[in-house]
């Protein structure tokens, strides 16, 4: 569960309550059903006209799987898994076919390497095409949310205009005492339009953009590591190169790298002794 996003939604609720609803002498005024239906229903209608159903369902998936229950990417864990896979690949590349990785893209890459049907150039091309496709999906969600964010304020303004028209028509009957309350009700739709756009849709669009950037960075690192696997590079050079992709705070400590080097050295010495005895 993404605690930061949930905390953000709770903070947004607190801002609305403490800054608007709480101090208001008439809270029910902000829950005017006509204003809420106009903003929410109008935005939904515009979304269905502008975008296909699959794109809108993708936004729901983004909210659930990408915002509320998004599992954190652990690049360090991915690097460690690729280093272990390098040792497996040197002994038996077919052993990578059924290997489960901490990232689904890496699992697919292991399978492609283990099957051995693609040469080095073909493998890199396939991985880059798949990576770009995921990036397009994330960015499409961000563009859709940015497009939707322009509708709530517009429908809020429409509600304010309709309310002011109604107020002006009844001005002669109700006198000047009703101008203030009527104007307040007319602006409720504008309030909810601005709130929905700036506290929900635009932050979600920025979140989708950040997901695309983070995911693309991890996939780029995976492609580099898998290509080194395909070329049969040793785990130690792989560790040094892949460690450079990580943030300074996430990099594998020097002590762990030294331990890895020692393990590789002992394995190579053991294999060398076995080959000498066999010869």
N, C-alpha and C positions, 0 to 999 in steps of 0.2 A: 504494500500500500504506500502511495506517495504522500507522506505526511506533510511535506511542504505545501503541496497544492491544496490539500484539505485545510491546512492552517490558513492558506490564502483565502479560500472561500469563507471560512469562519471570520477572518478579519474584515472581508467585504461586508458581511452581514452586520458585524459590529459597527463599522463605519456608517452604514445606512441607519442603523438603529440609534446610535449615539449622536450622529450629526444631523439626522432629519426626523425620524419617527419619534424618538424619545422626547426631545424638547417641544415637539409640536403640541399645541393645545387641542388639536382635533386629528388624532392619528388615523381615524377611519377615512378621512378625506383622501389620504394617500393610497388607500386600498379601493379607490373607485373602480368598479368592475368595467365600466365603459372604457376608461383610459387603458387599463391593463389588456383588455381584449383587443383594443385597437393596435397597441404596440406589439404584443406577442403574436396575435393572429395575423396582423398585417405583415410582420416580418416573416412568419411561416409561409404565408401565401406568396410573398415575393420570392422566397427561397425555392419553393416548388416550381414557380414559373421559370426561374433563372437556371436552376441546376437539376440534373437527373436524380432520381431516387437513390441510386447507388452512391452518389457523391454525398448526399445528406446522411445516409446510413453510415458512411465512412466517418463523418464527423461525430456521430454517436459512439462509434468504436474508438475514435481518438479520445473522447472524453473519458470513457471507461478504462480502456487499456493503456492509453498514453498519458493520462493526467492523474486519475484517481488511483489506479492500480499498476502504475508503471514500475517495473523492476529496474533498479539502478544498474547501469552499465558498469562492469568491473574490468577495465582494460588490463589491469595487472593479472587478474585471473586468466584472461584470454591468452596473454603472453606466456604465462607459466604452462598452460595447456598445450600451446604450440611447441614449446621446448620439449615437453614430454613426448609429443607426437613425433618430433624429429628423431628421437631415439628409436621409436617404433618403426618409422618409415625406413630407417637405415637397415633394419633387420628384415622387415617384411612390409612393403608398401600396401599390400592387400589388407593388412590389419587396420588401415584407416577407414575402410569402407563402412563399417558398423560403429565407428567411434562417435560417441556423443560429446559434444563440445558445449561450453558455457554460452555460446552465441549460435543461433540457428544458421546464420550465414557461414560460420566456420564449419558447422556440421556438414553443410552442402559441399563446401570446398574440400573437406576431408574425403568425402565420397568420390568427388571427381578425381582427386589425386590417386586414391586407392584403386579406382577402376582402371586407370591408365589408358583410357581411350583418347585422351587429348594430349597433344604435345605442349611444350611450354608456352608458345605463342597463343595457341588456341585456348588454353586454360586461362591465361591472363585476360584475353578478350572476353570470354564468357563471364568471368567474375566481375569485370568492370561494367559490362552491360547490365548484369543483375543488380549491381550496386547503384548504378545510375537510375534504374527503375524504382528502387526503394526511395531514392532521393526525390524523384518526381512525385511519388505518392504523397510524401510528407509535405512538400512544397505546394502541392495542389490543395491539400487541406488548409494550409496557411492562407493561400490566395482566396479560397472560398470563404473563410472566416472574415478576412479583411473586406471582402465584397459585401457580406451580410451585415457587417458593422455599420454600414451607411444607412441601412433601412430603419432601425429603431428610432434614431433622432428625427428622421423624416416623417415617420408616422406619428411621433410625439408632437411634432410641429403641426401635423394635420389635425390631431386632436385638439391642440390649443386653438387653432384657427376655427374649428367647428364650435368649440366652446365659446369663443369670443363672438362668433356670429349669433349664436343662440342668446348670449348675454345682451348684445346690442338690440336684438329684436324685442326682448322683454324689458328693455331699459325704461321705456315709457310707462310700462305698467307697474314695475316694482319700485321705481324711484332710485335715487342715488345710493341708498343704504345697502342695496344688494350688489353693487358693483364689485366691492372687495372680495366677498366670498365667491361670487361667480367667476371672477378672474383667477382666484386661487384654484378652483376646480378645473378651469380651462388649462392651467399650466401643469397639472398633475401628469398628463400624458407626456409632455415634454420632459419632465423629470425622469419618468421611467424609461423613456427612449434613450436619454443620455446615460442613465445608470446601466442599462442592459448592454449598451455598446462599449462603454469604457470599463466596466467591472466584470464583463463576461466574454464578449466576442473578441475584442482586441487583445486582451491578455491570452486568450486561447490561441489566437493567431500567432502571437509572439512565441508561445510555447511550442507550437508546431514547427515554427522556423528553427528554434533552438534544437528540437529533437532531430530535425534533418541535419543540422550541422554536426551534432554529437555523433549521430549514427554514421554519417559519412566519414568522419574521422576514424571511427573504430573499424569500419569496413575497409578503409584504405590501409590501415595497419594489418588487417587480416590478409588482404590480398598480397601485401609485401611478404608477410610471413609464409603464406602458402606457396608463393613462388620460390622462396628459399627452400621450402620443403621439397618442391618439385625438382629443384636443381641438386638436391642432396647435400646441402650445406650442413656443416656441423652445428651442434646446439650452441656452442660458445659464441661464434660469430653472429648467429641468429639472436642470441640473448642481448648482445651489445647493440645490434641494429634496432631490434624491436623496443628495447628499453628507451631508445631515443624518441620514440613516438609518444611515450607516456609523459604526463605532467610530472614536474619535478617531485611533487609530493607523493606521486603514485609509483615512481620507478622502483624497480627491484633493488633492494639495498646491495651495496658492494659486498657485504659479508655473504649474502645469499648467492650472489654471482660467483664468488670465490668457492663456495661450497659446491655449486654446480660444476665449475671447472674441475674441482678435485674428483667429483664423481665420474665425470667424463674421462678424466685421465686414468682413473682406476679401471674403468670398463675397457678402455683401449688397451691398457697393459694386460688385463686378463685375457682379452681376445687374442692379443699378440702371442701370449704364452700358449694358448690353446692351438693356434695355427702352427707354432714351432713344434709342439709335441706331435701334431698330426702329420707334419712333414717328416 
